[in-house]
């Protein structure tokens, strides 16, 4: 009523914090979303994104699917404002929730989005780490074919092609192709992987999951089918 959306947003965030203490998750979402809208009325995208991120963090355990949506919306606000660098932690957090939900394709997609955001900011180290992380997620999910496709796509980017992360991914994929379990485990212990986010390190340390020989056969079969499709004789 006093035409002060900034103060109103602050009070909505206080209400959301109280709702969190009462474990009233629906109101946590509603109040933080309302706070975010009010911050946007003030043309303040950073606190608007922060409000959604606070809601997401509060809901990670209770309502993880809602948490991921809130993280996504928080990222979009920052991307629209050209502040991709401020969204890095949000992309990582969303990917982490997806890993906990065992939605590995979604986790990898968010890591690739992080890589794209990092590219726009010239944050080469974050970009290369994101691409290696996505490849590890695909391998953990027994999807060697998609891991190889991801590696080939990302290697089109010069910064990744010349990086330690690329060399690490190449060694990992070669070990899978050769069915060398010991080499997979050795690469997974490398310092390049030790510098990734904890959730990704944990996945890497569990590699290989499943039967490596079987994965190798499936990937080879997929390549043969692709060759047949291109056979013009």
Phi, psi and omega per residue, in radians:
X1 nan -0.569 -3.130
X2 -1.510 0.133 3.128
X3 0.992 0.758 3.095
X4 -2.198 1.328 -3.082
X5 -1.065 -0.501 3.126
X6 -1.077 -0.858 3.129
X7 -1.135 -0.684 3.114
X8 -1.060 -0.725 3.137
X9 -1.087 -0.745 3.124
X10 -1.050 -0.736 3.135
X11 -1.196 -0.637 3.091
X12 -1.113 -0.646 3.091
X13 -1.162 -0.646 3.081
X14 -1.119 -0.715 3.102
X15 -1.104 -0.703 3.124
X16 -1.111 -0.694 3.124
X17 -1.108 -0.678 3.083
X18 -1.157 -0.736 3.114
X19 -1.068 -0.627 3.099
X20 -1.114 -0.746 3.113
X21 -1.065 -0.592 3.135
X22 -1.493 -0.015 -3.118
X23 1.012 0.606 3.081
X24 -1.664 1.458 -2.929
X25 -1.134 -0.595 3.129
X26 -1.081 -0.749 3.130
X27 -1.243 -0.560 3.061
X28 -0.996 -0.836 3.132
X29 -1.098 -0.875 -3.067
X30 -1.048 -0.802 -3.056
X31 -1.219 -0.729 3.119
X32 -1.186 -0.650 3.096
X33 -1.130 -0.713 3.114
X34 -1.121 -0.729 3.092
X35 -1.037 -0.747 -3.141
X36 -1.069 -0.760 3.117
X37 -1.069 -0.706 -3.134
X38 -1.169 -0.685 3.071
X39 -1.093 -0.650 3.118
X40 -1.160 -0.550 3.064
X41 -1.095 -0.514 3.102
X42 -1.496 0.024 -3.070
X43 1.082 0.805 3.135
X44 -2.177 1.362 -3.066
X45 -1.099 -0.556 -3.114
X46 -1.068 -0.964 3.089
X47 -1.136 -0.495 3.096
X48 -1.097 -0.762 3.089
X49 -1.168 -0.717 3.140
X50 -1.024 -0.689 3.135
X51 -1.049 -0.794 3.136
X52 -1.154 -0.647 3.122
X53 -1.153 -0.669 3.087
X54 -1.080 -0.754 3.111
X55 -1.075 -0.777 -3.122
X56 -1.049 -0.792 -3.136
X57 -1.092 -0.661 -3.129
X58 -1.167 -0.482 -3.013
X59 -1.766 -0.039 -3.027
X60 -0.900 -0.748 -3.107
X61 -1.492 -0.736 -3.053
X62 -1.317 -0.812 -3.084
X63 -2.374 1.266 -3.031
X64 -1.051 -0.597 3.133
X65 -1.134 -0.710 3.081
X66 -1.160 -0.652 -3.141
X67 -1.054 -0.769 -3.134
X68 -1.105 -0.699 3.122
X69 -1.113 -0.700 3.117
X70 -1.157 -0.730 3.061
X71 -1.043 -0.747 3.138
X72 -1.044 -0.840 -3.124
X73 -1.123 -0.643 3.113
X74 -1.124 -0.695 3.108
X75 -1.124 -0.746 -3.098
X76 -1.060 -0.722 3.124
X77 -1.008 -0.787 -3.115
X78 -1.232 -0.684 3.120
X79 -1.103 -0.736 -3.141
X80 -1.111 -0.460 -3.132
X81 -1.604 0.054 -3.128
X82 1.244 0.419 -3.128
X83 -1.972 0.858 -3.082
X84 -0.953 -0.630 -3.074
X85 -1.073 -0.535 3.124
X86 -1.252 -0.234 -3.055
X87 -1.678 -0.093 -3.052
X88 -0.924 -0.874 -3.093
X89 -1.116 -0.545 3.134
X90 -1.225 -0.712 3.065
X91 -1.056 -0.777 -3.135
X92 -1.096 -0.743 -3.123
X93 -1.099 -0.746 3.130
X94 -1.119 -0.757 3.114
X95 -1.057 -0.697 3.127
X96 -1.091 -0.745 3.108
X97 -1.104 -0.748 3.122
X98 -1.074 -0.660 3.098
X99 -1.108 -0.757 3.113
X100 -1.068 -0.609 3.119
X101 -1.397 -0.053 -3.074
X102 1.057 0.538 3.030
X103 -1.742 1.355 -2.939
X104 -1.233 -0.611 3.117
X105 -1.109 -0.727 3.108
X106 -1.134 -0.695 3.115
X107 -1.064 -0.797 -3.141
X108 -1.113 -0.683 3.124
X109 -1.050 -0.732 3.130
X110 -1.186 -0.622 3.104
X111 -1.171 -0.634 3.084
X112 -1.209 -0.605 3.050
X113 -1.124 -0.673 3.062
X114 -1.070 -0.745 3.114
X115 -1.047 -0.707 3.128
X116 -1.166 -0.746 3.108
X117 -1.084 -0.731 3.132
X118 -1.126 -0.632 3.115
X119 -1.064 -0.733 -3.135
X120 -1.131 -0.483 -3.126
X121 -1.666 0.036 -3.039
X122 1.030 0.529 3.107
X123 -1.594 1.360 -2.971
X124 -1.080 -0.716 -3.107
X125 -1.097 -0.812 3.114
X126 -1.097 -0.672 -3.142
X127 -1.076 -0.872 -3.090
X128 -1.173 -0.657 3.081
X129 -1.099 -0.705 -3.135
X130 -1.095 -0.743 -3.127
X131 -1.161 -0.769 3.094
X132 -1.083 -0.710 3.135
X133 -1.058 -0.744 3.135
X134 -1.085 -0.716 3.131
X135 -1.105 -0.739 3.119
X136 -1.087 -0.723 3.127
X137 -1.064 -0.770 3.112
X138 -1.089 -0.720 3.130
X139 -1.136 -0.710 3.116
X140 -1.075 -0.568 -3.123
X141 -1.510 0.257 3.117
X142 1.138 0.415 -3.084
X143 -1.924 1.333 -3.105
X144 -1.117 -0.679 -3.118
X145 -1.046 -0.803 -3.135
X146 -1.225 -0.608 3.090
X147 -1.075 -0.749 3.129
X148 -1.170 -0.702 3.110
X149 -1.096 -0.769 3.121
X150 -1.053 -0.770 3.129
X151 -1.073 -0.803 -3.118
X152 -1.130 -0.719 3.129
X153 -1.131 -0.813 -3.102
X154 -1.186 -0.495 -3.136
X155 -1.256 -0.141 3.023
X156 -1.252 -0.301 -3.128
X157 -1.607 2.120 -2.998
X158 -0.992 -0.716 -3.106
X159 -1.050 -0.722 3.138
X160 -1.277 -0.698 -3.093
X161 -0.979 -0.607 -3.069
X162 -1.732 0.240 -3.004
X163 -1.731 2.811 3.027
X164 -1.076 -0.619 -3.132
X165 -1.115 -0.637 3.094
X166 -1.147 -0.778 -3.137
X167 -1.089 -0.678 3.118
X168 -1.127 -0.803 3.131
X169 -1.090 -0.706 3.133
X170 -1.074 -0.780 3.118
X171 -1.094 -0.726 -3.127
X172 -1.102 -0.821 -3.119
X173 -1.189 -0.640 3.088
X174 -1.097 -0.722 3.122
X175 -1.096 -0.672 3.077
X176 -1.142 -0.769 -3.120
X177 -1.077 -0.625 3.139
X178 -1.511 -0.091 -3.129
X179 1.171 0.526 -3.069
X180 -1.659 1.628 -3.075
X181 -1.073 -0.746 -3.109
X182 -1.111 -0.671 3.129
X183 -1.187 -0.678 3.088
X184 -1.014 -0.820 -3.124
X185 -1.132 -0.653 -3.126
X186 -1.153 -0.804 3.140
X187 -1.120 -0.646 -3.123
X188 -1.121 -0.345 3.118
X189 -1.630 0.034 -3.034
X190 -1.196 2.778 -3.110
X191 -1.143 -0.527 3.125
X192 -1.063 -0.744 3.125
X193 -1.296 -0.582 3.119
X194 -1.096 -0.336 -3.142
X195 -1.591 0.064 3.102
X196 -1.486 3.117 3.103
X197 -1.163 2.623 -3.073
X198 -0.940 -0.730 -3.091
X199 -1.097 -0.596 3.126
X200 -1.344 -0.676 3.091
X201 -1.010 -0.764 -3.135
X202 -1.063 -0.715 3.102
X203 -1.138 -0.790 -3.106
X204 -1.061 -0.705 -3.110
X205 -1.162 -0.309 3.126
X206 -1.622 -0.057 3.126
X207 -1.267 2.573 -0.064
X208 -1.474 2.506 2.995
X209 -1.692 2.471 3.119
X210 1.363 -3.033 -3.088
X211 -1.540 1.971 -3.085
X212 -1.106 -0.710 -3.140
X213 -1.070 -0.697 3.137
X214 -1.146 -0.745 3.103
X215 -1.061 -0.728 -3.139
X216 -1.069 -0.773 3.133
X217 -1.092 -0.764 -3.134
X218 -1.084 -0.745 3.141
X219 -1.127 -0.737 3.131
X220 -1.121 -0.701 3.121
X221 -1.081 -0.741 3.126
X222 -1.079 -0.674 3.125
X223 -1.169 -0.687 3.128
X224 -1.109 -0.740 3.129
X225 -1.090 -0.711 3.131
X226 -1.111 -0.662 3.109
X227 -1.164 -0.707 3.112
X228 -1.044 -0.714 -3.133
X229 -1.108 -0.522 -3.113
X230 -1.587 0.007 -3.105
X231 -1.332 1.979 -3.077
X232 -1.671 0.035 -3.117
X233 -1.431 nan nan
